């Protein structure tokens, strides 16, 4: 697994994007809609093939008929770093060795982008939503390569959970990810044009 992108979620896309922009001091770029899950996003490149998305339920979309990804159906309160996503070369193979509850593959596309992603029926990922969602990109196109340089680079991602040892074993070798004991949560340290900022 390799770190692919981070997802900041809010009750509205405007709130999610504003949370990122206030934390990092840079403007997000246009994204698009995800018809399959009734969501929409905005994007920001973080260097080294990694990007950040602000995501929320699209009020103009039809109900998806299932629980949305990133547990968005249960999101309440202020915007926050909700999830992280790792890319794998073979999603079916990765799911065979991943912790139970990572979900089933769903085929998705947006514009010229095509990918498969494992989404739990409940929308809730293992370890209280701090285990990464798994994605397999199809073809040569990737969002990070389509974004203008933001001047931002991810330094590290800290994943915290009270059941830290099994989580640490499950996440061994993923760079630049740190696993710490604590309440379930995510925190990213990012180099920006304004210095080092923390996004939570």
N, C-alpha and C positions, 0 to 999 in steps of 0.2 A: 504494500500500500504506500502511496505517496500523497502528501497533502495537496489537495486540488483547489479548494476555496472555502471561505468562511461565509456564514449567513447571519446577518443581523435582521431580526424580525420585529415588526411593530403591528399595532392594531390597524394602522394605515401605512401605505407606502411612503407618504409624505413624512410621517413621524419617524419611520425607520431610517429614511435617507437623511433627515435632519439630525438624527442621533449620530450617524457616522460623520457627517460634515462638521458638526460641532466638536466631536472628539478629535478628529484628525486635521481640521482646518483646510480641507480640500473639497471641491465639488464632485459629486458623483456623476457618472455618465449614463445615458439612456440604456435601458435593458429591453424588456419585452414582456410578453404574456405567456403563461403556461396553461393552455386550455385544459389539459388533462386534470389538473389540480385546482383550477380556478384561482391562480395567483399571478402576480406580476412583480417585476423587480427593476432595480437600477444597479449599476456595476461600477467597480473601481479596481484597477490593476494594482497588484502588490509585488510585482517583480518575480522573476524566476518561475514563470508559468503559473503563478498563483493569483487569484483574484478574490474580491470581496463582493458580496451581493447584499443589498437591502431588499427584503421580500415581505409581502403582505398578501392577505386575501384581496382579490380583485372584486370590488363591489359591483362591477358590471358583468362579471362572468356568471355562467350558469352553475348551479351546484354540481360538484363532481360526482355525487352518488357514492362517495366513500370518504374516509377520513383523509385529510390533506397531509402532505409531507411536513416534516419539521414540527409536528404536533401543533400546527397553527390554529386548529379548531379550539384548542384550550388556552390559547395565549391571552393573557390579561396583564394590564399594567404597562409600565413604560417600555420602550424599545430596548432590546439588549442583544448581545451576541448569543444567538440561539443554538447554533449547530455548526459543525464543521464536516467537510466532505472530503473523502479520500478516493483517488482514482486507482483502479486496478486493471490489469491487462485482460483478465477473464472474470467476469462478475459471477458466473455460475460456480466456478472453481473457488473463488474467494468466499462465497457464502457457505461452502461446505466446511470451512475451517473457522468461520467467524462465530462469535457468540450467538446463541439462540436469540431470536427476536429482531434480527437485522432486516427482515422483510423479504419480499419477493421481487424479482426483476420486473420493471415496467419500462416499456419502450416509449421514448419521448423525442420530440423534435421542436425546434423553434427557429424559424428562418432556415438557414443552411446548416444549423447545428443539429446533430443527432447523437443521442446517448441512451444508455440503459442505466437505470438506477434502482437500487433495492429500497423499497418503501414498506414499512410494517403496516399491517391492516389497521392497527390502532393509531398509527402516526407517531408512536413513541419508540425511540431507539433504546437499545440496551444501556444499562448503567444510568438510568434516570435522564436519558437524552444526551449524555455527554460522550457516548461512543459515536464514532463518525458514521455518517451515511456513506454508502459505497456506490461509486459511479464508474461506468465504463464508457468512455467516449468512442464514437464510431466515426471513422473518417479522419481527415487531417485538421479539420476546423476545431478551434478551441476558443472560448471567450477571451482568455488572457491575451491571445495573439491579435484580437480585434480591438483592443482598448488603447487609447492614447496613454502615454507615460504620465502617471499621476505624481511622480516624485516620491511615492510611498513604497516602502519595502517591509515585508513582515520580518521581524526579528525573531519572535518566538510566540508560541501558543501554549498557554498553561491550561491543563485539564485537571479539575479537582473533583474528588469523590471520596466518601468515607471508606469505601471498600477498595482501597488504593492498590493493594498488591496484585490481585487478579487483573485489574484494569491495566496496571503497568505492564504485566506480562502480555496482555492482549495487544498493547500498543507499542511494544518494543521495536525500536529501529525506525520509527517514523520521525523524521526531522522536519522542522525544528519544534518538536512537541515535548513539553515537560508534563509530568504527571505528579500531582501532589495530593496529600490527604486533606480533606476539607469538605464543605458542603458542595453538592453537585453544581458545577459551573464552569465557565470558560472565560479566559482573559487573554487578549492579544496585545503584544508589545510591537509597535510599528514605528519605523523611522519615517518621518514626514519632512516636508520643506520647512517646518516650524520646530523641528527637533523630535525627540522620542515622545510618542503619545501612547496611552493605554486605552484600548477599546474593550468594554465589557458589556 
